[in-house]
Each structure stands twice: as structure tokens, then as C-alpha cells.
């Protein structure tokens, strides 16, 4: 699908796609103009990871970032957000670590409904196709994630499209 | 199921890329309307409006029902609209991250080139 839309101000950037590919899976894809080892490095070194994971526009500041990138190792990201009195933490364990092509980790902050994330880095002619899959334990778990994100959210600014659709959704039949 | 979901999402985003179709959704958010009503409101031919409604219907954003000679349009299920919005906002969040990641990646590439040159010297 062509995710590059008119509203995006930087046409030189590669496009990002996101799809719900099944009842319990979300898939995000993006191509990078660099070999897989470089993209992998930027995902697995805390000092690099913290530079891109929370862009300024999110309004979050990263308080700490720990990544023990090996099978069974854990990670923990802690953020401060102006809309939340307590810091927010994201944490889990690495299940598979295969440099530079594959990373799998759990997302444990949400309890049992958390997804397992698989990121693959597929290199071709010096560019890397990144595919990130969030596999939820059940259809209900993914539906819940979507429903909670639609209403409360993490304080992130809803973009125009979302506001528009939520307004529509409010008057549509359930 | 996978193919179906993919096709539906593609259809959703294609449907929303057009200003008239967004206008039609907004209109239907206020009240149901016939294709003739919509054509009048948007100063279009009946055929043109039928096409737009067809695209929205394919995407699951609108449902239509024909009673006698009148086809009435209404918004699709709320859950589907919310899901489409959520996935689009999720996509934008990752697009923002990946645009930042591009900068980090470019820097690493440059560094690797410089280091490689030093090694050869």
C-alpha cells in the first residue's frame, strides 16, 4: 500500500506503512537507505536508541533506557510526560537476538495482554527493509489496545485525521 | 483473513485521501442521506457521487441500503472507523520515529565511511 500521503511535508523520506494483517497482528514496515548492520545497531545500543524512539513532537522525555540485548536479557524504558504525574515505563525481555537480521521481545508493561514484537531487518542492495510485527495473544487483546488508545491514549496529540474520525465515530452506530 | 484485512485498510486510506469523500463522511455523521441528496449538496452529477459512495462503501466506512428507488447512505460501524483512525495514528507515530532513526543511521554510515578510510590509510 502506498502510505505516502499528500499531508506529509517531507516527500524525501521513505514511507511507513501500518496494517492490521489479522485478528491479532499489527505490521509496520519502513525501508532505510543503509545496510542492516547499521539499522540493527541503532536499535540495540541504548545511546543510539534513545535518540530516535521518542521524537520531540511526542512531548515525552526519556528518563532512562536500559537494554540488555541478548536472549533472556531485559529492557526498560522510562519516560516523563507532562500529562502524567508518574513516569511511564515500558519493559520486557528479549526472546530472540540474531544480529543483524532479527529481534524478538515481549511487552510486559500491560500484563497478560501484551504483544510479542518481532522486528526483521532484510538487506537488499545496500538498503534495509524493516518489518515490525506486534502479535497479540488474542483478538480481544488487540481490540482492547486499540480501544484504550482511541479514548485515553498516552497524552499524545491526536492528529487531525484521528480527531475527524473520532467525531464521526461518536455519531455512528456502534 | 489477512488478505481481506489488508485490502480493507488500503481501501480505507484511499477513500480518505479525497476531500469530497471526507466531506461526505462528515455529512453522514450528521444524518443519513440519499445519493441524490449528496450529489446536490456537493454539486456533483449522480454518477460522480455514486462513484465516491462506492469507494467509501468498499472501505467499510459507509453502508448503503436501497429502498424502492432510493439508495440511502449511512456511516459504517463505529468500531471500524475508530480502528482505522487508531492504526493511522499508530503509523504516524512510527513514521515520526523512523524519520529520526534516519538521522542516526546517516550519522553511523558517515562514521563507518570515515573509519574505513582511516583504516586504509
Interface residues (C-beta under 8 A of the other chain):
Chain A: X1 X3 X5 X6 X8 X10 X13 X14 X15 X16 X17 X18 X19 X20 X21 X22 X23 X26 X28 X30 X32 X33 X34 X38 X39 X41 X42 X48 X51 X52 X53 X54 X55 X57 X58 X130 X132 X146 X147 X149 X150 X156 X158 X159 X161 X162 X164 X165 X166 X167 X168 X169 X170 X171 X172 X173 X174
Chain B: X1 X2 X5 X6 X9 X10 X13 X16 X17 X22 X25 X26 X28 X29 X30 X74 X75 X76 X77 X78 X79 X81 X82 X83 X84 X85 X86 X87 X88 X89 X90 X91 X92 X93 X94 X95 X96 X97 X98 X99 X100 X101 X102 X103 X104 X105 X106 X108 X109 X112
